Amino acid sequence: MSTVTKSAPSPDGSASSGFTIKQIRQGIAILLAAGGLLLTLLNGMNLAYLLIGAWVGLSIWKPYHGILVFYSLISIYPVLRVISIALRPSDSLLSRSLDIIPANATLNNIVALFQEEAFLLWIWNSFVITVSVSIMGVIIAATGAYAFSRWRFPGRRPALIFLLTTQMIPAGMLLVPIFVIVAQLNLSNSIIGLMLAYTTTAVPFSIWILKGYYDTIPVDLEEAAMVDGCNRLEAFWKVILPLSTPALSIVFLFNFLAAWSEYLVARVILQAGAVRTWPLGLADLIAQFDTDWGKYAAGSVFVTIPVLILFVWQSKYLISGLTLGSVKG
């Protein structure tokens, strides 16, 4: 009886003599990209055909990459639209054109923002308030979280629950008590008063983050430092804080983001133009019957720059600060 021999399949499931699935997908992707390039050349260098062809080809070749590119475009496109509005002339602000760079692009809106408005003062006030609140929040939360993590004192659990409960109260409900306290301290219409208001709302959440991180640091490290001659404060400063750099960075980042773009509390406490932050300043550009969208868009672009710089600087701590402490082993 004769036997029929079959070619051994390759690891990806295809026959060794044929094309692999990966090669087929790669070939289809190349054909789609080439088709997009051809349509681009035939339709007056319209890059939309090339981009669509390249994206569809990438989605077939590597689906996960195609999905990530699609969602990235969805996230980036609104930002590009804001930049487009900032570059438009005043007579075409309401144009429905989808061009990222408008036909008559100009920097007049940016120049007017710095010359006609106190934009630099708004940015400076926001920067001083935000950095001060972030630093004070980290200092207070670092010491408070250490006490909750290392000591078992009466009222510890109710205090932690109370701190967590304060984060469930909407910001609008806190406006009246915060304003009353700030007014009684004669700090209304003052940058210091706004700093205190922001710090009180930033500390509880920061304590919870740092407390969970401190719980993952072995107590043996502090005891070894104290055996070598350190007291409790020196062990905290030389051992715990260096090990908690990722968590401290995340707390600083969260406090910065919360204070940088906050509007409601600032509107209640600050009234004078000399102490206004950028959310209050840009809000004044929106009038009842007229809105200067060009300057508003230009200001929106500039206020994102400090946040982007901070994210790039803290990127090496971002993932580790959020995940370390979630698993003990």
FIPANU-533047 format. One record per residue (C-alpha): residue number from 1; x, y, z. Coordinates in nm, 2 decimals, decimal comma, m for minus. Layout:
+--------+--------+--------+--------+
| lodren |      X |      Y |      Z |
+--------+--------+--------+--------+
|    NUM |      X |      Y |      Z |
...
+--------+--------+--------+--------+
END
This chain:
+--------+--------+--------+--------+
| lodren |      X |      Y |      Z |
+--------+--------+--------+--------+
|      1 |   0,00 |   0,00 |   0,00 |
|      2 |   0,14 |   0,33 |  m0,10 |
|      3 |   0,17 |   0,62 |   0,15 |
|      4 |   0,12 |   0,99 |   0,08 |
|      5 |   0,37 |   1,23 |   0,24 |
|      6 |   0,27 |   1,57 |   0,34 |
|      7 |   0,49 |   1,87 |   0,39 |
|      8 |   0,54 |   1,97 |   0,75 |
|      9 |   0,36 |   2,28 |   0,84 |
|     10 |   0,55 |   2,58 |   0,95 |
|     11 |   0,52 |   2,72 |   1,31 |
|     12 |   0,26 |   2,97 |   1,20 |
|     13 |   0,03 |   2,71 |   1,05 |
|     14 |   0,11 |   2,75 |   0,68 |
|     15 |   0,29 |   2,50 |   0,45 |
|     16 |   0,66 |   2,54 |   0,42 |
|     17 |   0,64 |   2,57 |   0,05 |
|     18 |   0,39 |   2,85 |   0,04 |
|     19 |   0,37 |   3,20 |   0,18 |
|     20 |   0,32 |   3,27 |   0,55 |
|     21 |   0,02 |   3,46 |   0,68 |
|     22 |   0,26 |   3,74 |   0,79 |
|     23 |   0,40 |   3,77 |   0,44 |
|     24 |   0,05 |   3,78 |   0,28 |
|     25 |  m0,05 |   4,06 |   0,52 |
|     26 |   0,27 |   4,25 |   0,45 |
|     27 |   0,21 |   4,22 |   0,07 |
|     28 |  m0,15 |   4,34 |   0,11 |
|     29 |  m0,03 |   4,64 |   0,32 |
|     30 |   0,23 |   4,73 |   0,06 |
|     31 |  m0,04 |   4,71 |  m0,22 |
|     32 |  m0,28 |   4,93 |  m0,03 |
|     33 |  m0,01 |   5,19 |   0,05 |
|     34 |   0,10 |   5,19 |  m0,32 |
|     35 |  m0,27 |   5,24 |  m0,42 |
|     36 |  m0,30 |   5,53 |  m0,19 |
|     37 |   0,02 |   5,68 |  m0,33 |
|     38 |  m0,12 |   5,64 |  m0,69 |
|     39 |  m0,45 |   5,80 |  m0,60 |
|     40 |  m0,26 |   6,09 |  m0,43 |
|     41 |  m0,06 |   6,15 |  m0,75 |
|     42 |  m0,38 |   6,13 |  m0,97 |
|     43 |  m0,58 |   6,37 |  m0,75 |
|     44 |  m0,35 |   6,67 |  m0,72 |
|     45 |  m0,13 |   6,55 |  m0,44 |
|     46 |  m0,42 |   6,50 |  m0,20 |
|     47 |  m0,25 |   6,33 |   0,09 |
|     48 |  m0,58 |   6,19 |   0,23 |
|     49 |  m0,56 |   5,90 |  m0,01 |
|     50 |  m0,21 |   5,81 |   0,09 |
|     51 |  m0,28 |   5,83 |   0,46 |
|     52 |  m0,60 |   5,62 |   0,44 |
|     53 |  m0,42 |   5,36 |   0,22 |
|     54 |  m0,13 |   5,34 |   0,46 |
|     55 |  m0,36 |   5,31 |   0,76 |
|     56 |  m0,58 |   5,04 |   0,61 |
|     57 |  m0,26 |   4,85 |   0,51 |
|     58 |  m0,12 |   4,88 |   0,86 |
|     59 |  m0,45 |   4,76 |   1,01 |
|     60 |  m0,43 |   4,44 |   0,79 |
|     61 |  m0,07 |   4,38 |   0,85 |
|     62 |  m0,06 |   4,46 |   1,23 |
|     63 |  m0,42 |   4,52 |   1,35 |
|     64 |  m0,32 |   4,63 |   1,70 |
|     65 |  m0,09 |   4,90 |   1,56 |
|     66 |  m0,37 |   5,01 |   1,33 |
|     67 |  m0,61 |   5,05 |   1,62 |
|     68 |  m0,35 |   5,24 |   1,82 |
|     69 |  m0,28 |   5,48 |   1,53 |
|     70 |  m0,66 |   5,53 |   1,48 |
|     71 |  m0,71 |   5,63 |   1,85 |
|     72 |  m0,40 |   5,85 |   1,84 |
|     73 |  m0,54 |   6,04 |   1,55 |
|     74 |  m0,87 |   6,08 |   1,73 |
|     75 |  m0,69 |   6,23 |   2,03 |
|     76 |  m0,45 |   6,45 |   1,83 |
|     77 |  m0,70 |   6,59 |   1,58 |
|     78 |  m0,89 |   6,83 |   1,83 |
|     79 |  m0,56 |   6,97 |   1,94 |
|     80 |  m0,46 |   7,04 |   1,57 |
|     81 |  m0,80 |   7,21 |   1,52 |
|     82 |  m0,73 |   7,45 |   1,81 |
|     83 |  m0,39 |   7,53 |   1,65 |
|     84 |  m0,56 |   7,59 |   1,32 |
|     85 |  m0,81 |   7,83 |   1,47 |
|     86 |  m0,52 |   8,02 |   1,64 |
|     87 |  m0,35 |   8,06 |   1,30 |
|     88 |  m0,66 |   8,18 |   1,12 |
|     89 |  m0,72 |   8,55 |   1,02 |
|     90 |  m0,99 |   8,73 |   1,21 |
|     91 |  m1,23 |   8,73 |   0,91 |
|     92 |  m1,22 |   8,35 |   0,88 |
|     93 |  m1,24 |   8,22 |   1,23 |
|     94 |  m1,58 |   8,06 |   1,17 |
|     95 |  m1,47 |   7,89 |   0,85 |
|     96 |  m1,57 |   7,52 |   0,81 |
|     97 |  m1,25 |   7,43 |   0,64 |
|     98 |  m1,08 |   7,12 |   0,78 |
|     99 |  m0,73 |   7,23 |   0,68 |
|    100 |  m0,49 |   7,20 |   0,97 |
|    101 |  m0,29 |   7,49 |   0,84 |
|    102 |  m0,53 |   7,76 |   0,70 |
|    103 |  m0,47 |   7,91 |   0,36 |
|    104 |  m0,40 |   8,26 |   0,50 |
|    105 |  m0,22 |   8,15 |   0,82 |
|    106 |  m0,11 |   8,44 |   1,04 |
|    107 |   0,03 |   8,50 |   1,39 |
|    108 |  m0,18 |   8,80 |   1,46 |
|    109 |  m0,39 |   8,62 |   1,72 |
|    110 |  m0,08 |   8,52 |   1,91 |
|    111 |   0,07 |   8,87 |   1,89 |
|    112 |  m0,26 |   9,03 |   2,00 |
|    113 |  m0,28 |   8,78 |   2,30 |
|    114 |   0,05 |   8,90 |   2,44 |
|    115 |   0,01 |   9,27 |   2,35 |
|    116 |  m0,36 |   9,33 |   2,43 |
|    117 |  m0,41 |   9,10 |   2,72 |
|    118 |  m0,22 |   9,03 |   3,04 |
|    119 |  m0,15 |   8,68 |   2,94 |
|    120 |   0,20 |   8,66 |   3,08 |
|    121 |   0,07 |   8,78 |   3,42 |
|    122 |  m0,20 |   8,51 |   3,41 |
|    123 |   0,05 |   8,24 |   3,33 |
|    124 |   0,29 |   8,36 |   3,60 |
|    125 |   0,02 |   8,37 |   3,87 |
|    126 |  m0,10 |   8,02 |   3,77 |
|    127 |   0,26 |   7,89 |   3,77 |
|    128 |   0,34 |   8,03 |   4,12 |
|    129 |   0,01 |   7,89 |   4,26 |
|    130 |   0,04 |   7,55 |   4,10 |
|    131 |   0,40 |   7,49 |   4,19 |
|    132 |   0,35 |   7,61 |   4,54 |
|    133 |   0,04 |   7,39 |   4,59 |
|    134 |   0,22 |   7,09 |   4,44 |
|    135 |   0,52 |   7,12 |   4,66 |
|    136 |   0,32 |   7,19 |   4,98 |
|    137 |   0,09 |   6,90 |   4,90 |
|    138 |   0,38 |   6,66 |   4,86 |
|    139 |   0,54 |   6,77 |   5,18 |
|    140 |   0,22 |   6,75 |   5,39 |
|    141 |   0,11 |   6,42 |   5,23 |
|    142 |   0,45 |   6,26 |   5,26 |
|    143 |   0,47 |   6,30 |   5,64 |
|    144 |   0,10 |   6,24 |   5,70 |
|    145 |   0,10 |   5,92 |   5,49 |
|    146 |   0,40 |   5,79 |   5,67 |
|    147 |   0,22 |   5,83 |   6,01 |
|    148 |  m0,08 |   5,64 |   5,88 |
|    149 |   0,14 |   5,37 |   5,73 |
|    150 |   0,37 |   5,31 |   6,02 |
|    151 |   0,17 |   5,37 |   6,34 |
|    152 |  m0,15 |   5,22 |   6,47 |
|    153 |  m0,31 |   5,50 |   6,68 |
|    154 |  m0,67 |   5,55 |   6,80 |
|    155 |  m0,89 |   5,69 |   6,53 |
|    156 |  m0,65 |   5,59 |   6,25 |
|    157 |  m0,91 |   5,40 |   6,04 |
|    158 |  m1,19 |   5,66 |   6,08 |
|    159 |  m0,94 |   5,93 |   5,98 |
|    160 |  m0,85 |   5,74 |   5,66 |
|    161 |  m1,22 |   5,69 |   5,58 |
|    162 |  m1,28 |   6,06 |   5,64 |
|    163 |  m1,00 |   6,16 |   5,41 |
|    164 |  m1,14 |   5,92 |   5,14 |
|    165 |  m1,49 |   6,07 |   5,20 |
|    166 |  m1,38 |   6,42 |   5,13 |
|    167 |  m1,28 |   6,31 |   4,78 |
|    168 |  m1,64 |   6,21 |   4,71 |
|    169 |  m1,78 |   6,56 |   4,78 |
|    170 |  m1,83 |   6,76 |   4,46 |
|    171 |  m1,62 |   7,07 |   4,43 |
|    172 |  m1,92 |   7,30 |   4,40 |
|    173 |  m2,04 |   7,20 |   4,75 |
|    174 |  m1,71 |   7,31 |   4,89 |
|    175 |  m1,72 |   7,66 |   4,74 |
|    176 |  m1,92 |   7,83 |   5,02 |
|    177 |  m1,72 |   7,69 |   5,32 |
|    178 |  m1,39 |   7,75 |   5,15 |
|    179 |  m1,48 |   8,11 |   5,07 |
|    180 |  m1,60 |   8,17 |   5,43 |
|    181 |  m1,28 |   8,03 |   5,58 |
|    182 |  m1,06 |   8,23 |   5,34 |
|    183 |  m1,26 |   8,55 |   5,40 |
|    184 |  m1,23 |   8,51 |   5,78 |
|    185 |  m0,85 |   8,48 |   5,74 |
|    186 |  m0,86 |   8,80 |   5,53 |
|    187 |  m0,70 |   8,61 |   5,24 |
|    188 |  m0,98 |   8,66 |   4,98 |
|    189 |  m0,87 |   8,81 |   4,65 |
|    190 |  m0,52 |   8,68 |   4,74 |
|    191 |  m0,29 |   8,42 |   4,58 |
|    192 |  m0,21 |   8,28 |   4,93 |
|    193 |  m0,58 |   8,22 |   5,00 |
|    194 |  m0,61 |   8,03 |   4,68 |
|    195 |  m0,30 |   7,82 |   4,76 |
|    196 |  m0,45 |   7,72 |   5,09 |
|    197 |  m0,78 |   7,63 |   4,93 |
|    198 |  m0,61 |   7,41 |   4,67 |
|    199 |  m0,38 |   7,25 |   4,93 |
|    200 |  m0,67 |   7,14 |   5,15 |
|    201 |  m0,83 |   6,96 |   4,85 |
|    202 |  m0,51 |   6,80 |   4,72 |
|    203 |  m0,37 |   6,65 |   5,05 |
|    204 |  m0,63 |   6,38 |   5,12 |
|    205 |  m0,59 |   6,21 |   4,78 |
|    206 |  m0,22 |   6,24 |   4,80 |
|    207 |  m0,21 |   6,08 |   5,15 |
|    208 |  m0,40 |   5,78 |   5,02 |
|    209 |  m0,16 |   5,73 |   4,73 |
|    210 |   0,16 |   5,76 |   4,94 |
|    211 |   0,01 |   5,55 |   5,23 |
|    212 |  m0,04 |   5,26 |   4,99 |
|    213 |   0,31 |   5,30 |   4,86 |
|    214 |   0,47 |   5,32 |   5,20 |
|    215 |   0,29 |   5,00 |   5,30 |
|    216 |   0,50 |   4,81 |   5,04 |
|    217 |   0,83 |   4,93 |   5,18 |
|    218 |   0,96 |   4,68 |   5,44 |
|    219 |   0,99 |   4,82 |   5,79 |
|    220 |   1,32 |   4,63 |   5,82 |
|    221 |   1,49 |   4,89 |   5,61 |
|    222 |   1,41 |   5,16 |   5,86 |
|    223 |   1,51 |   4,94 |   6,15 |
|    224 |   1,84 |   4,87 |   5,99 |
|    225 |   1,91 |   5,24 |   5,94 |
|    226 |   1,82 |   5,31 |   6,31 |
|    227 |   2,05 |   5,03 |   6,42 |
|    228 |   2,33 |   5,21 |   6,22 |
|    229 |   2,26 |   5,53 |   6,42 |
|    230 |   1,98 |   5,71 |   6,24 |
|    231 |   1,68 |   5,83 |   6,43 |
|    232 |   1,32 |   5,80 |   6,30 |
|    233 |   1,33 |   6,13 |   6,11 |
|    234 |   1,67 |   6,05 |   5,95 |
|    235 |   1,55 |   5,70 |   5,85 |
|    236 |   1,25 |   5,86 |   5,68 |
|    237 |   1,46 |   6,12 |   5,50 |
|    238 |   1,74 |   5,89 |   5,39 |
|    239 |   1,56 |   5,56 |   5,33 |
|    240 |   1,18 |   5,61 |   5,28 |
|    241 |   1,18 |   5,92 |   5,06 |
|    242 |   1,45 |   5,80 |   4,81 |
|    243 |   1,26 |   5,47 |   4,77 |
|    244 |   0,93 |   5,66 |   4,72 |
|    245 |   1,05 |   5,88 |   4,43 |
|    246 |   0,80 |   5,74 |   4,18 |
|    247 |   0,50 |   5,78 |   4,41 |
|    248 |   0,61 |   6,13 |   4,51 |
|    249 |   0,64 |   6,22 |   4,14 |
|    250 |   0,29 |   6,10 |   4,07 |
|    251 |   0,15 |   6,30 |   4,36 |
|    252 |   0,33 |   6,61 |   4,24 |
|    253 |   0,19 |   6,55 |   3,89 |
|    254 |  m0,17 |   6,50 |   4,01 |
|    255 |  m0,15 |   6,81 |   4,23 |
|    256 |  m0,01 |   7,01 |   3,94 |
|    257 |  m0,28 |   6,91 |   3,70 |
|    258 |  m0,56 |   6,97 |   3,95 |
|    259 |  m0,44 |   7,33 |   4,04 |
|    260 |  m0,32 |   7,43 |   3,69 |
|    261 |  m0,66 |   7,43 |   3,52 |
|    262 |  m0,90 |   7,48 |   3,81 |
|    263 |  m1,16 |   7,75 |   3,75 |
|    264 |  m1,45 |   7,74 |   4,01 |
|    265 |  m1,26 |   7,80 |   4,33 |
|    266 |  m1,04 |   8,06 |   4,16 |
|    267 |  m1,35 |   8,25 |   4,03 |
|    268 |  m1,49 |   8,27 |   4,38 |
|    269 |  m1,17 |   8,37 |   4,57 |
|    270 |  m0,99 |   8,59 |   4,31 |
|    271 |  m1,16 |   8,90 |   4,16 |
|    272 |  m0,88 |   9,16 |   4,10 |
|    273 |  m0,71 |   9,15 |   3,76 |
|    274 |  m0,36 |   9,15 |   3,91 |
|    275 |  m0,41 |   8,81 |   4,07 |
|    276 |  m0,60 |   8,63 |   3,80 |
|    277 |  m0,50 |   8,29 |   3,68 |
|    278 |  m0,51 |   8,19 |   3,31 |
|    279 |  m0,85 |   8,01 |   3,34 |
|    280 |  m1,00 |   8,33 |   3,46 |
|    281 |  m0,82 |   8,54 |   3,20 |
|    282 |  m0,93 |   8,32 |   2,91 |
|    283 |  m1,28 |   8,31 |   3,04 |
|    284 |  m1,30 |   8,69 |   3,01 |
|    285 |  m1,25 |   8,66 |   2,64 |
|    286 |  m1,59 |   8,49 |   2,61 |
|    287 |  m1,84 |   8,77 |   2,61 |
|    288 |  m2,22 |   8,76 |   2,59 |
|    289 |  m2,24 |   8,87 |   2,23 |
|    290 |  m1,89 |   8,84 |   2,11 |
|    291 |  m1,61 |   8,59 |   2,17 |
|    292 |  m1,25 |   8,63 |   2,05 |
|    293 |  m1,19 |   8,28 |   1,95 |
|    294 |  m0,86 |   8,35 |   1,79 |
|    295 |  m0,69 |   8,47 |   2,11 |
|    296 |  m0,88 |   8,21 |   2,31 |
|    297 |  m0,74 |   7,93 |   2,09 |
|    298 |  m0,39 |   8,08 |   2,10 |
|    299 |  m0,40 |   8,09 |   2,48 |
|    300 |  m0,52 |   7,74 |   2,49 |
|    301 |  m0,22 |   7,62 |   2,29 |
|    302 |   0,03 |   7,80 |   2,52 |
|    303 |  m0,12 |   7,68 |   2,85 |
|    304 |  m0,07 |   7,32 |   2,74 |
|    305 |   0,31 |   7,36 |   2,71 |
|    306 |   0,39 |   7,34 |   3,08 |
|    307 |   0,18 |   7,03 |   3,12 |
|    308 |   0,35 |   6,86 |   2,82 |
|    309 |   0,69 |   6,94 |   2,96 |
|    310 |   0,60 |   6,80 |   3,30 |
|    311 |   0,46 |   6,48 |   3,15 |
|    312 |   0,78 |   6,43 |   2,95 |
|    313 |   0,99 |   6,49 |   3,26 |
|    314 |   0,79 |   6,26 |   3,48 |
|    315 |   0,73 |   5,99 |   3,21 |
|    316 |   1,00 |   5,76 |   3,36 |
|    317 |   0,81 |   5,76 |   3,69 |
|    318 |   0,46 |   5,76 |   3,56 |
|    319 |   0,40 |   5,39 |   3,51 |
|    320 |   0,61 |   5,27 |   3,80 |
|    321 |   0,45 |   5,52 |   4,04 |
|    322 |   0,10 |   5,39 |   3,95 |
|    323 |   0,18 |   5,02 |   3,95 |
|    324 |   0,45 |   4,97 |   4,22 |
|    325 |   0,27 |   4,90 |   4,54 |
|    326 |  m0,01 |   4,72 |   4,37 |
|    327 |   0,16 |   4,38 |   4,40 |
|    328 |   0,37 |   4,26 |   4,69 |
|    329 |   0,61 |   3,98 |   4,65 |
+--------+--------+--------+--------+
END
